[in-house]
């Protein structure tokens, strides 16, 4: 009986450990807004909460904040950007304070909950581009994907 109880307890712990993702508070988030949509109607999007993610192109530290240019991708069920999907546009992410550019490096995946503060004119190559600007409320930097094949996780950080 005690063995059965212990096995059941371990099973529930393992199942609970399988839950992954950063667990964003998405209350008030407008999931219908995309970076492309904001560029076509920036006034209507100003002040709205968004949950976006993508791959970092560039991180720049300013005097009192950090700015990132991000290529947006659709998010999966865990809010992780689906880097193998078609891009949804680009956006500028602004975060108060200093973020280490080495950690927030080109190619790293991030997910952000934030407020659309407007748009900013810029360029992609030689083309003009209007970037939606998001003031971050919460940023999740995803672990680097090391690749290397298929893995099987058992929910406690071990893979085979």
Secondary structure, DSSP 8 states (H G I E B T S, - for coil): -HHHHHHHHHHHHHHHHT--S-----TTB-TT--HHHHHHSHHHHTT-EEEEEEEEEEEEE-SSEEEEEEEEE-B-TTS-B-TTS---EEEEEEEES---TTTS-TT-EEEEEEEEEEEEEEEETTEEEEEEEEEEEEEEE-------S---B-SSS-B-
